[in-house]
């Protein structure tokens, strides 16, 4: 993980609460707003860290129909913070 885990989870949550998909670009924009230093993050770094959090069970993919597209670009995968059951 390059980006602080809690900061990244907060950014995904904020993006989802705003009614947007938790894709790397949207999350990157939110990170710029809430990061202590207002830092800039590369979209591929954000995408890689989102995928890592998914593999750890801390994020889930949001279903989206891409039609005939065989492989979705990593930066277009949408995530959400799982809700407590």
PDB file with one MODEL, atoms N, CA, C and O in Angstrom:
MODEL        1
ATOM      1  N   UNK A   1       0.843  -1.183   0.000  1.00  0.00           N
ATOM      2  CA  UNK A   1       0.000   0.000   0.000  1.00  0.00           C
ATOM      3  C   UNK A   1       0.885   1.243   0.000  1.00  0.00           C
ATOM      4  O   UNK A   1       1.806   1.376   0.806  1.00  0.00           O
ATOM      5  N   UNK A   2       0.582   2.137  -0.918  1.00  0.00           N
ATOM      6  CA  UNK A   2       1.298   3.400  -0.986  1.00  0.00           C
ATOM      7  C   UNK A   2       0.543   4.471  -0.191  1.00  0.00           C
ATOM      8  O   UNK A   2       1.151   5.292   0.495  1.00  0.00           O
ATOM      9  N   UNK A   3      -0.777   4.451  -0.294  1.00  0.00           N
ATOM     10  CA  UNK A   3      -1.636   5.441   0.353  1.00  0.00           C
ATOM     11  C   UNK A   3      -2.108   4.893   1.697  1.00  0.00           C
ATOM     12  O   UNK A   3      -2.373   3.698   1.828  1.00  0.00           O
ATOM     13  N   UNK A   4      -2.211   5.759   2.680  1.00  0.00           N
ATOM     14  CA  UNK A   4      -2.700   5.356   3.995  1.00  0.00           C
ATOM     15  C   UNK A   4      -4.060   4.674   3.854  1.00  0.00           C
ATOM     16  O   UNK A   4      -4.975   5.215   3.234  1.00  0.00           O
ATOM     17  N   UNK A   5      -4.182   3.490   4.433  1.00  0.00           N
ATOM     18  CA  UNK A   5      -5.394   2.677   4.305  1.00  0.00           C
ATOM     19  C   UNK A   5      -6.648   3.406   4.787  1.00  0.00           C
ATOM     20  O   UNK A   5      -7.661   3.417   4.087  1.00  0.00           O
ATOM     21  N   UNK A   6      -6.592   4.009   5.965  1.00  0.00           N
ATOM     22  CA  UNK A   6      -7.764   4.705   6.505  1.00  0.00           C
ATOM     23  C   UNK A   6      -8.167   5.886   5.625  1.00  0.00           C
ATOM     24  O   UNK A   6      -9.354   6.138   5.414  1.00  0.00           O
ATOM     25  N   UNK A   7      -7.177   6.600   5.119  1.00  0.00           N
ATOM     26  CA  UNK A   7      -7.446   7.732   4.239  1.00  0.00           C
ATOM     27  C   UNK A   7      -8.128   7.259   2.955  1.00  0.00           C
ATOM     28  O   UNK A   7      -9.066   7.892   2.469  1.00  0.00           O
ATOM     29  N   UNK A   8      -7.654   6.160   2.422  1.00  0.00           N
ATOM     30  CA  UNK A   8      -8.223   5.610   1.192  1.00  0.00           C
ATOM     31  C   UNK A   8      -9.649   5.119   1.411  1.00  0.00           C
ATOM     32  O   UNK A   8     -10.522   5.374   0.581  1.00  0.00           O
ATOM     33  N   UNK A   9      -9.897   4.421   2.512  1.00  0.00           N
ATOM     34  CA  UNK A   9     -11.246   3.956   2.819  1.00  0.00           C
ATOM     35  C   UNK A   9     -12.196   5.136   3.029  1.00  0.00           C
ATOM     36  O   UNK A   9     -13.343   5.098   2.583  1.00  0.00           O
ATOM     37  N   UNK A  10     -11.722   6.181   3.706  1.00  0.00           N
ATOM     38  CA  UNK A  10     -12.538   7.382   3.900  1.00  0.00           C
ATOM     39  C   UNK A  10     -12.883   8.033   2.562  1.00  0.00           C
ATOM     40  O   UNK A  10     -14.007   8.489   2.357  1.00  0.00           O
ATOM     41  N   UNK A  11     -11.915   8.071   1.661  1.00  0.00           N
ATOM     42  CA  UNK A  11     -12.150   8.679   0.349  1.00  0.00           C
ATOM     43  C   UNK A  11     -13.184   7.891  -0.447  1.00  0.00           C
ATOM     44  O   UNK A  11     -14.053   8.485  -1.086  1.00  0.00           O
ATOM     45  N   UNK A  12     -13.104   6.557  -0.418  1.00  0.00           N
ATOM     46  CA  UNK A  12     -14.095   5.731  -1.112  1.00  0.00           C
ATOM     47  C   UNK A  12     -15.478   5.984  -0.522  1.00  0.00           C
ATOM     48  O   UNK A  12     -16.452   6.139  -1.259  1.00  0.00           O
ATOM     49  N   UNK A  13     -15.563   6.025   0.794  1.00  0.00           N
ATOM     50  CA  UNK A  13     -16.839   6.257   1.456  1.00  0.00           C
ATOM     51  C   UNK A  13     -17.422   7.612   1.054  1.00  0.00           C
ATOM     52  O   UNK A  13     -18.606   7.708   0.729  1.00  0.00           O
ATOM     53  N   UNK A  14     -16.598   8.650   1.075  1.00  0.00           N
ATOM     54  CA  UNK A  14     -17.048   9.999   0.710  1.00  0.00           C
ATOM     55  C   UNK A  14     -17.545  10.048  -0.735  1.00  0.00           C
ATOM     56  O   UNK A  14     -18.578  10.654  -1.019  1.00  0.00           O
ATOM     57  N   UNK A  15     -16.814   9.417  -1.636  1.00  0.00           N
ATOM     58  CA  UNK A  15     -17.214   9.382  -3.045  1.00  0.00           C
ATOM     59  C   UNK A  15     -18.564   8.689  -3.195  1.00  0.00           C
ATOM     60  O   UNK A  15     -19.444   9.185  -3.897  1.00  0.00           O
ATOM     61  N   UNK A  16     -18.727   7.546  -2.537  1.00  0.00           N
ATOM     62  CA  UNK A  16     -19.992   6.814  -2.611  1.00  0.00           C
ATOM     63  C   UNK A  16     -21.127   7.634  -2.004  1.00  0.00           C
ATOM     64  O   UNK A  16     -22.228   7.653  -2.554  1.00  0.00           O
ATOM     65  N   UNK A  17     -20.886   8.306  -0.890  1.00  0.00           N
ATOM     66  CA  UNK A  17     -21.909   9.126  -0.246  1.00  0.00           C
ATOM     67  C   UNK A  17     -22.348  10.291  -1.145  1.00  0.00           C
ATOM     68  O   UNK A  17     -23.485  10.756  -1.063  1.00  0.00           O
ATOM     69  N   UNK A  18     -21.439  10.746  -1.991  1.00  0.00           N
ATOM     70  CA  UNK A  18     -21.750  11.836  -2.917  1.00  0.00           C
ATOM     71  C   UNK A  18     -22.496  11.325  -4.152  1.00  0.00           C
ATOM     72  O   UNK A  18     -22.827  12.099  -5.050  1.00  0.00           O
ATOM     73  N   UNK A  19     -22.756  10.012  -4.187  1.00  0.00           N
ATOM     74  CA  UNK A  19     -23.496   9.435  -5.305  1.00  0.00           C
ATOM     75  C   UNK A  19     -22.646   9.111  -6.517  1.00  0.00           C
ATOM     76  O   UNK A  19     -23.172   8.890  -7.608  1.00  0.00           O
ATOM     77  N   UNK A  20     -21.343   9.082  -6.334  1.00  0.00           N
ATOM     78  CA  UNK A  20     -20.431   8.768  -7.438  1.00  0.00           C
ATOM     79  C   UNK A  20     -19.896   7.348  -7.282  1.00  0.00           C
ATOM     80  O   UNK A  20     -19.921   6.780  -6.191  1.00  0.00           O
ATOM     81  N   UNK A  21     -19.418   6.790  -8.375  1.00  0.00           N
ATOM     82  CA  UNK A  21     -18.790   5.469  -8.327  1.00  0.00           C
ATOM     83  C   UNK A  21     -17.404   5.594  -7.712  1.00  0.00           C
ATOM     84  O   UNK A  21     -16.687   6.565  -7.951  1.00  0.00           O
ATOM     85  N   UNK A  22     -17.040   4.595  -6.917  1.00  0.00           N
ATOM     86  CA  UNK A  22     -15.739   4.593  -6.248  1.00  0.00           C
ATOM     87  C   UNK A  22     -14.623   4.124  -7.164  1.00  0.00           C
ATOM     88  O   UNK A  22     -13.895   3.188  -6.832  1.00  0.00           O
ATOM     89  N   UNK A  23     -14.485   4.765  -8.308  1.00  0.00           N
ATOM     90  CA  UNK A  23     -13.409   4.442  -9.252  1.00  0.00           C
ATOM     91  C   UNK A  23     -12.168   5.236  -8.889  1.00  0.00           C
ATOM     92  O   UNK A  23     -12.235   6.235  -8.172  1.00  0.00           O
ATOM     93  N   UNK A  24     -11.040   4.777  -9.394  1.00  0.00           N
ATOM     94  CA  UNK A  24      -9.750   5.374  -9.042  1.00  0.00           C
ATOM     95  C   UNK A  24      -9.706   6.882  -9.269  1.00  0.00           C
ATOM     96  O   UNK A  24      -9.185   7.611  -8.424  1.00  0.00           O
ATOM     97  N   UNK A  25     -10.237   7.362 -10.378  1.00  0.00           N
ATOM     98  CA  UNK A  25     -10.203   8.796 -10.664  1.00  0.00           C
ATOM     99  C   UNK A  25     -11.004   9.608  -9.661  1.00  0.00           C
ATOM    100  O   UNK A  25     -10.542  10.644  -9.184  1.00  0.00           O
ATOM    101  N   UNK A  26     -12.205   9.140  -9.342  1.00  0.00           N
ATOM    102  CA  UNK A  26     -13.042   9.841  -8.356  1.00  0.00           C
ATOM    103  C   UNK A  26     -12.419   9.798  -6.972  1.00  0.00           C
ATOM    104  O   UNK A  26     -12.446  10.787  -6.240  1.00  0.00           O
ATOM    105  N   UNK A  27     -11.855   8.644  -6.616  1.00  0.00           N
ATOM    106  CA  UNK A  27     -11.222   8.498  -5.303  1.00  0.00           C
ATOM    107  C   UNK A  27      -9.980   9.385  -5.230  1.00  0.00           C
ATOM    108  O   UNK A  27      -9.717  10.004  -4.199  1.00  0.00           O
ATOM    109  N   UNK A  28      -9.224   9.445  -6.314  1.00  0.00           N
ATOM    110  CA  UNK A  28      -8.035  10.306  -6.344  1.00  0.00           C
ATOM    111  C   UNK A  28      -8.430  11.758  -6.107  1.00  0.00           C
ATOM    112  O   UNK A  28      -7.768  12.466  -5.348  1.00  0.00           O
ATOM    113  N   UNK A  29      -9.506  12.206  -6.754  1.00  0.00           N
ATOM    114  CA  UNK A  29      -9.958  13.586  -6.557  1.00  0.00           C
ATOM    115  C   UNK A  29     -10.331  13.840  -5.098  1.00  0.00           C
ATOM    116  O   UNK A  29      -9.999  14.884  -4.536  1.00  0.00           O
ATOM    117  N   UNK A  30     -11.022  12.881  -4.493  1.00  0.00           N
ATOM    118  CA  UNK A  30     -11.423  13.028  -3.085  1.00  0.00           C
ATOM    119  C   UNK A  30     -10.204  13.021  -2.170  1.00  0.00           C
ATOM    120  O   UNK A  30     -10.164  13.762  -1.187  1.00  0.00           O
ATOM    121  N   UNK A  31      -9.220  12.198  -2.480  1.00  0.00           N
ATOM    122  CA  UNK A  31      -7.998  12.163  -1.671  1.00  0.00           C
ATOM    123  C   UNK A  31      -7.326  13.534  -1.643  1.00  0.00           C
ATOM    124  O   UNK A  31      -6.797  13.952  -0.613  1.00  0.00           O
ATOM    125  N   UNK A  32      -7.349  14.224  -2.773  1.00  0.00           N
ATOM    126  CA  UNK A  32      -6.755  15.565  -2.837  1.00  0.00           C
ATOM    127  C   UNK A  32      -7.445  16.544  -1.910  1.00  0.00           C
ATOM    128  O   UNK A  32      -6.831  17.497  -1.431  1.00  0.00           O
ATOM    129  N   UNK A  33      -8.740  16.306  -1.654  1.00  0.00           N
ATOM    130  CA  UNK A  33      -9.506  17.187  -0.767  1.00  0.00           C
ATOM    131  C   UNK A  33      -9.267  16.875   0.707  1.00  0.00           C
ATOM    132  O   UNK A  33      -9.234  17.785   1.535  1.00  0.00           O
ATOM    133  N   UNK A  34      -9.098  15.577   1.045  1.00  0.00           N
ATOM    134  CA  UNK A  34      -9.058  15.205   2.462  1.00  0.00           C
ATOM    135  C   UNK A  34      -7.668  14.858   2.983  1.00  0.00           C
ATOM    136  O   UNK A  34      -7.482  14.723   4.192  1.00  0.00           O
ATOM    137  N   UNK A  35      -6.700  14.713   2.100  1.00  0.00           N
ATOM    138  CA  UNK A  35      -5.340  14.387   2.556  1.00  0.00           C
ATOM    139  C   UNK A  35      -4.769  15.575   3.334  1.00  0.00           C
ATOM    140  O   UNK A  35      -5.004  16.729   2.976  1.00  0.00           O
ATOM    141  N   UNK A  36      -4.022  15.286   4.392  1.00  0.00           N
ATOM    142  CA  UNK A  36      -3.458  16.341   5.239  1.00  0.00           C
ATOM    143  C   UNK A  36      -2.627  17.345   4.441  1.00  0.00           C
ATOM    144  O   UNK A  36      -2.705  18.553   4.666  1.00  0.00           O
ATOM    145  N   UNK A  37      -1.838  16.828   3.511  1.00  0.00           N
ATOM    146  CA  UNK A  37      -0.975  17.717   2.745  1.00  0.00           C
ATOM    147  C   UNK A  37      -1.591  18.126   1.413  1.00  0.00           C
ATOM    148  O   UNK A  37      -0.952  18.814   0.618  1.00  0.00           O
ATOM    149  N   UNK A  38      -2.844  17.702   1.164  1.00  0.00           N
ATOM    150  CA  UNK A  38      -3.496  18.042  -0.098  1.00  0.00           C
ATOM    151  C   UNK A  38      -2.763  17.461  -1.286  1.00  0.00           C
ATOM    152  O   UNK A  38      -2.848  17.980  -2.399  1.00  0.00           O
ATOM    153  N   UNK A  39      -2.038  16.372  -1.040  1.00  0.00           N
ATOM    154  CA  UNK A  39      -1.185  15.779  -2.061  1.00  0.00           C
ATOM    155  C   UNK A  39      -1.919  15.242  -3.265  1.00  0.00           C
ATOM    156  O   UNK A  39      -3.134  15.044  -3.251  1.00  0.00           O
ATOM    157  N   UNK A  40      -1.148  15.014  -4.301  1.00  0.00           N
ATOM    158  CA  UNK A  40      -1.663  14.477  -5.556  1.00  0.00           C
ATOM    159  C   UNK A  40      -1.246  13.015  -5.645  1.00  0.00           C
ATOM    160  O   UNK A  40      -0.113  12.672  -5.308  1.00  0.00           O
ATOM    161  N   UNK A  41      -2.142  12.161  -6.092  1.00  0.00           N
ATOM    162  CA  UNK A  41      -1.857  10.740  -6.230  1.00  0.00           C
ATOM    163  C   UNK A  41      -2.055  10.317  -7.677  1.00  0.00           C
ATOM    164  O   UNK A  41      -3.027  10.721  -8.316  1.00  0.00           O
ATOM    165  N   UNK A  42      -1.150   9.514  -8.191  1.00  0.00           N
ATOM    166  CA  UNK A  42      -1.293   8.958  -9.535  1.00  0.00           C
ATOM    167  C   UNK A  42      -2.484   8.023  -9.554  1.00  0.00           C
ATOM    168  O   UNK A  42      -2.689   7.257  -8.612  1.00  0.00           O
ATOM    169  N   UNK A  43      -3.272   8.076 -10.618  1.00  0.00           N
ATOM    170  CA  UNK A  43      -4.483   7.272 -10.701  1.00  0.00           C
ATOM    171  C   UNK A  43      -4.181   5.769 -10.659  1.00  0.00           C
ATOM    172  O   UNK A  43      -4.972   5.004 -10.106  1.00  0.00           O
ATOM    173  N   UNK A  44      -3.062   5.336 -11.226  1.00  0.00           N
ATOM    174  CA  UNK A  44      -2.718   3.909 -11.193  1.00  0.00           C
ATOM    175  C   UNK A  44      -2.308   3.466  -9.794  1.00  0.00           C
ATOM    176  O   UNK A  44      -2.549   2.318  -9.419  1.00  0.00           O
ATOM    177  N   UNK A  45      -1.699   4.346  -9.020  1.00  0.00           N
ATOM    178  CA  UNK A  45      -1.359   4.029  -7.626  1.00  0.00           C
ATOM    179  C   UNK A  45      -2.649   3.841  -6.839  1.00  0.00           C
ATOM    180  O   UNK A  45      -2.774   2.899  -6.057  1.00  0.00           O
ATOM    181  N   UNK A  46      -3.610   4.743  -7.050  1.00  0.00           N
ATOM    182  CA  UNK A  46      -4.904   4.628  -6.378  1.00  0.00           C
ATOM    183  C   UNK A  46      -5.581   3.318  -6.786  1.00  0.00           C
ATOM    184  O   UNK A  46      -6.096   2.597  -5.931  1.00  0.00           O
ATOM    185  N   UNK A  47      -5.586   3.004  -8.088  1.00  0.00           N
ATOM    186  CA  UNK A  47      -6.215   1.775  -8.576  1.00  0.00           C
ATOM    187  C   UNK A  47      -5.570   0.540  -7.963  1.00  0.00           C
ATOM    188  O   UNK A  47      -6.270  -0.390  -7.561  1.00  0.00           O
ATOM    189  N   UNK A  48      -4.247   0.521  -7.887  1.00  0.00           N
ATOM    190  CA  UNK A  48      -3.541  -0.622  -7.287  1.00  0.00           C
ATOM    191  C   UNK A  48      -3.879  -0.774  -5.808  1.00  0.00           C
ATOM    192  O   UNK A  48      -4.098  -1.885  -5.327  1.00  0.00           O
ATOM    193  N   UNK A  49      -3.921   0.343  -5.092  1.00  0.00           N
ATOM    194  CA  UNK A  49      -4.239   0.282  -3.660  1.00  0.00           C
ATOM    195  C   UNK A  49      -5.694  -0.127  -3.424  1.00  0.00           C
ATOM    196  O   UNK A  49      -5.981  -0.843  -2.465  1.00  0.00           O
ATOM    197  N   UNK A  50      -6.617   0.317  -4.284  1.00  0.00           N
ATOM    198  CA  UNK A  50      -8.012  -0.107  -4.174  1.00  0.00           C
ATOM    199  C   UNK A  50      -8.120  -1.622  -4.373  1.00  0.00           C
ATOM    200  O   UNK A  50      -8.838  -2.302  -3.640  1.00  0.00           O
ATOM    201  N   UNK A  51      -7.401  -2.139  -5.369  1.00  0.00           N
ATOM    202  CA  UNK A  51      -7.421  -3.584  -5.626  1.00  0.00           C
ATOM    203  C   UNK A  51      -6.844  -4.355  -4.440  1.00  0.00           C
ATOM    204  O   UNK A  51      -7.332  -5.432  -4.100  1.00  0.00           O
ATOM    205  N   UNK A  52      -5.813  -3.808  -3.817  1.00  0.00           N
ATOM    206  CA  UNK A  52      -5.224  -4.468  -2.649  1.00  0.00           C
ATOM    207  C   UNK A  52      -6.209  -4.498  -1.483  1.00  0.00           C
ATOM    208  O   UNK A  52      -6.325  -5.513  -0.796  1.00  0.00           O
ATOM    209  N   UNK A  53      -6.919  -3.394  -1.257  1.00  0.00           N
ATOM    210  CA  UNK A  53      -7.915  -3.372  -0.186  1.00  0.00           C
ATOM    211  C   UNK A  53      -9.056  -4.346  -0.480  1.00  0.00           C
ATOM    212  O   UNK A  53      -9.615  -4.943   0.439  1.00  0.00           O
ATOM    213  N   UNK A  54      -9.399  -4.508  -1.756  1.00  0.00           N
ATOM    214  CA  UNK A  54     -10.419  -5.501  -2.108  1.00  0.00           C
ATOM    215  C   UNK A  54      -9.922  -6.907  -1.768  1.00  0.00           C
ATOM    216  O   UNK A  54     -10.672  -7.717  -1.224  1.00  0.00           O
ATOM    217  N   UNK A  55      -8.663  -7.195  -2.088  1.00  0.00           N
ATOM    218  CA  UNK A  55      -8.112  -8.529  -1.814  1.00  0.00           C
ATOM    219  C   UNK A  55      -8.062  -8.821  -0.313  1.00  0.00           C
ATOM    220  O   UNK A  55      -8.081  -9.982   0.097  1.00  0.00           O
ATOM    221  N   UNK A  56      -7.998  -7.775   0.500  1.00  0.00           N
ATOM    222  CA  UNK A  56      -7.981  -7.927   1.960  1.00  0.00           C
ATOM    223  C   UNK A  56      -9.396  -7.953   2.549  1.00  0.00           C
ATOM    224  O   UNK A  56      -9.565  -8.103   3.759  1.00  0.00           O
ATOM    225  N   UNK A  57     -10.406  -7.807   1.690  1.00  0.00           N
ATOM    226  CA  UNK A  57     -11.797  -7.827   2.141  1.00  0.00           C
ATOM    227  C   UNK A  57     -12.283  -6.513   2.730  1.00  0.00           C
ATOM    228  O   UNK A  57     -13.342  -6.471   3.357  1.00  0.00           O
ATOM    229  N   UNK A  58     -11.525  -5.440   2.537  1.00  0.00           N
ATOM    230  CA  UNK A  58     -11.909  -4.154   3.112  1.00  0.00           C
ATOM    231  C   UNK A  58     -12.734  -3.301   2.153  1.00  0.00           C
ATOM    232  O   UNK A  58     -13.334  -2.305   2.558  1.00  0.00           O
ATOM    233  N   UNK A  59     -12.763  -3.694   0.884  1.00  0.00           N
ATOM    234  CA  UNK A  59     -13.596  -3.063  -0.129  1.00  0.00           C
ATOM    235  C   UNK A  59     -14.276  -4.158  -0.929  1.00  0.00           C
ATOM    236  O   UNK A  59     -13.813  -5.298  -0.969  1.00  0.00           O
ATOM    237  N   UNK A  60     -15.387  -3.796  -1.569  1.00  0.00           N
ATOM    238  CA  UNK A  60     -16.047  -4.738  -2.472  1.00  0.00           C
ATOM    239  C   UNK A  60     -16.261  -4.033  -3.803  1.00  0.00           C
ATOM    240  O   UNK A  60     -16.400  -2.812  -3.869  1.00  0.00           O
ATOM    241  N   UNK A  61     -16.284  -4.839  -4.864  1.00  0.00           N
ATOM    242  CA  UNK A  61     -16.565  -4.284  -6.184  1.00  0.00           C
ATOM    243  C   UNK A  61     -18.048  -4.004  -6.301  1.00  0.00           C
ATOM    244  O   UNK A  61     -18.882  -4.744  -5.779  1.00  0.00           O
ATOM    245  N   UNK A  62     -18.359  -2.931  -6.990  1.00  0.00           N
ATOM    246  CA  UNK A  62     -19.744  -2.582  -7.264  1.00  0.00           C
ATOM    247  C   UNK A  62     -20.081  -3.131  -8.643  1.00  0.00           C
ATOM    248  O   UNK A  62     -19.375  -2.863  -9.615  1.00  0.00           O
ATOM    249  N   UNK A  63     -21.165  -3.901  -8.722  1.00  0.00           N
ATOM    250  CA  UNK A  63     -21.568  -4.509  -9.989  1.00  0.00           C
ATOM    251  C   UNK A  63     -21.922  -3.428 -11.005  1.00  0.00           C
ATOM    252  O   UNK A  63     -22.607  -2.454 -10.691  1.00  0.00           O
ATOM    253  N   UNK A  64     -21.439  -3.624 -12.224  1.00  0.00           N
ATOM    254  CA  UNK A  64     -21.717  -2.704 -13.301  1.00  0.00           C
ATOM    255  C   UNK A  64     -21.617  -3.481 -14.599  1.00  0.00           C
ATOM    256  O   UNK A  64     -20.635  -4.191 -14.817  1.00  0.00           O
ATOM    257  N   UNK A  65     -22.600  -3.364 -15.454  1.00  0.00           N
ATOM    258  CA  UNK A  65     -22.624  -4.103 -16.718  1.00  0.00           C
ATOM    259  C   UNK A  65     -21.797  -3.373 -17.774  1.00  0.00           C
ATOM    260  O   UNK A  65     -22.135  -2.266 -18.194  1.00  0.00           O
ATOM    261  N   UNK A  66     -20.709  -4.016 -18.191  1.00  0.00           N
ATOM    262  CA  UNK A  66     -19.841  -3.452 -19.219  1.00  0.00           C
ATOM    263  C   UNK A  66     -20.143  -4.037 -20.594  1.00  0.00           C
ATOM    264  O   UNK A  66     -19.394  -3.803 -21.541  1.00  0.00           O
ATOM    265  N   UNK A  67     -21.219  -4.787 -20.713  1.00  0.00           N
ATOM    266  CA  UNK A  67     -21.594  -5.343 -22.012  1.00  0.00           C
ATOM    267  C   UNK A  67     -20.567  -6.332 -22.532  1.00  0.00           C
ATOM    268  O   UNK A  67     -20.240  -7.311 -21.862  1.00  0.00           O
ATOM    269  N   UNK A  68     -20.064  -6.074 -23.721  1.00  0.00           N
ATOM    270  CA  UNK A  68     -19.144  -7.001 -24.388  1.00  0.00           C
ATOM    271  C   UNK A  68     -17.676  -6.791 -24.037  1.00  0.00           C
ATOM    272  O   UNK A  68     -16.808  -7.472 -24.584  1.00  0.00           O
ATOM    273  N   UNK A  69     -17.393  -5.878 -23.154  1.00  0.00           N
ATOM    274  CA  UNK A  69     -15.996  -5.614 -22.786  1.00  0.00           C
ATOM    275  C   UNK A  69     -15.457  -6.807 -22.010  1.00  0.00           C
ATOM    276  O   UNK A  69     -16.019  -7.198 -20.986  1.00  0.00           O
ATOM    277  N   UNK A  70     -14.354  -7.388 -22.507  1.00  0.00           N
ATOM    278  CA  UNK A  70     -13.796  -8.581 -21.871  1.00  0.00           C
ATOM    279  C   UNK A  70     -12.997  -8.259 -20.617  1.00  0.00           C
ATOM    280  O   UNK A  70     -13.071  -8.985 -19.625  1.00  0.00           O
ATOM    281  N   UNK A  71     -12.250  -7.193 -20.658  1.00  0.00           N
ATOM    282  CA  UNK A  71     -11.397  -6.854 -19.523  1.00  0.00           C
ATOM    283  C   UNK A  71     -11.571  -5.372 -19.184  1.00  0.00           C
ATOM    284  O   UNK A  71     -11.233  -4.498 -19.982  1.00  0.00           O
ATOM    285  N   UNK A  72     -12.095  -5.108 -18.006  1.00  0.00           N
ATOM    286  CA  UNK A  72     -12.318  -3.733 -17.581  1.00  0.00           C
ATOM    287  C   UNK A  72     -10.984  -3.105 -17.163  1.00  0.00           C
ATOM    288  O   UNK A  72     -10.216  -3.724 -16.426  1.00  0.00           O
ATOM    289  N   UNK A  73     -10.704  -1.886 -17.626  1.00  0.00           N
ATOM    290  CA  UNK A  73      -9.482  -1.217 -17.179  1.00  0.00           C
ATOM    291  C   UNK A  73      -9.494  -1.052 -15.655  1.00  0.00           C
ATOM    292  O   UNK A  73     -10.522  -0.730 -15.059  1.00  0.00           O
ATOM    293  N   UNK A  74      -8.348  -1.276 -15.050  1.00  0.00           N
ATOM    294  CA  UNK A  74      -8.236  -1.235 -13.586  1.00  0.00           C
ATOM    295  C   UNK A  74      -8.741   0.077 -12.997  1.00  0.00           C
ATOM    296  O   UNK A  74      -9.312   0.093 -11.906  1.00  0.00           O
ATOM    297  N   UNK A  75      -8.534   1.166 -13.713  1.00  0.00           N
ATOM    298  CA  UNK A  75      -8.940   2.469 -13.187  1.00  0.00           C
ATOM    299  C   UNK A  75     -10.449   2.683 -13.255  1.00  0.00           C
ATOM    300  O   UNK A  75     -10.958   3.629 -12.653  1.00  0.00           O
ATOM    301  N   UNK A  76     -11.176   1.828 -13.973  1.00  0.00           N
ATOM    302  CA  UNK A  76     -12.628   1.981 -14.119  1.00  0.00           C
ATOM    303  C   UNK A  76     -13.425   1.071 -13.191  1.00  0.00           C
ATOM    304  O   UNK A  76     -14.653   1.152 -13.163  1.00  0.00           O
ATOM    305  N   UNK A  77     -12.759   0.212 -12.436  1.00  0.00           N
ATOM    306  CA  UNK A  77     -13.445  -0.670 -11.497  1.00  0.00           C
ATOM    307  C   UNK A  77     -13.966   0.173 -10.340  1.00  0.00           C
ATOM    308  O   UNK A  77     -13.224   0.955  -9.746  1.00  0.00           O
ATOM    309  N   UNK A  78     -15.244   0.007 -10.026  1.00  0.00           N
ATOM    310  CA  UNK A  78     -15.857   0.780  -8.945  1.00  0.00           C
ATOM    311  C   UNK A  78     -15.889  -0.040  -7.658  1.00  0.00           C
ATOM    312  O   UNK A  78     -16.180  -1.236  -7.678  1.00  0.00           O
ATOM    313  N   UNK A  79     -15.588   0.613  -6.550  1.00  0.00           N
ATOM    314  CA  UNK A  79     -15.543  -0.042  -5.245  1.00  0.00           C
ATOM    315  C   UNK A  79     -16.455   0.673  -4.252  1.00  0.00           C
ATOM    316  O   UNK A  79     -16.830   1.830  -4.441  1.00  0.00           O
ATOM    317  N   UNK A  80     -16.797  -0.048  -3.198  1.00  0.00           N
ATOM    318  CA  UNK A  80     -17.555   0.521  -2.080  1.00  0.00           C
ATOM    319  C   UNK A  80     -17.038  -0.110  -0.799  1.00  0.00           C
ATOM    320  O   UNK A  80     -16.515  -1.225  -0.801  1.00  0.00           O
ATOM    321  N   UNK A  81     -17.191   0.619   0.288  1.00  0.00           N
ATOM    322  CA  UNK A  81     -16.859   0.075   1.613  1.00  0.00           C
ATOM    323  C   UNK A  81     -18.016  -0.837   2.017  1.00  0.00           C
ATOM    324  O   UNK A  81     -19.166  -0.399   2.034  1.00  0.00           O
ATOM    325  N   UNK A  82     -17.730  -2.096   2.339  1.00  0.00           N
ATOM    326  CA  UNK A  82     -18.822  -2.998   2.741  1.00  0.00           C
ATOM    327  C   UNK A  82     -19.537  -2.469   3.988  1.00  0.00           C
ATOM    328  O   UNK A  82     -18.906  -1.939   4.903  1.00  0.00           O
ATOM    329  N   UNK A  83     -20.842  -2.620   4.005  1.00  0.00           N
ATOM    330  CA  UNK A  83     -21.606  -2.205   5.177  1.00  0.00           C
ATOM    331  C   UNK A  83     -21.611  -3.325   6.193  1.00  0.00           C
ATOM    332  O   UNK A  83     -21.510  -4.502   5.847  1.00  0.00           O
ATOM    333  N   UNK A  84     -21.730  -2.945   7.443  1.00  0.00           N
ATOM    334  CA  UNK A  84     -21.784  -3.942   8.521  1.00  0.00           C
ATOM    335  C   UNK A  84     -23.086  -4.701   8.417  1.00  0.00           C
ATOM    336  O   UNK A  84     -24.134  -4.102   8.172  1.00  0.00           O
ATOM    337  N   UNK A  85     -23.043  -6.007   8.598  1.00  0.00           N
ATOM    338  CA  UNK A  85     -24.247  -6.845   8.530  1.00  0.00           C
ATOM    339  C   UNK A  85     -24.823  -7.016   9.910  1.00  0.00           C
ATOM    340  O   UNK A  85     -25.840  -7.688  10.075  1.00  0.00           O
TER     341      UNK A  85
ENDMDL
END
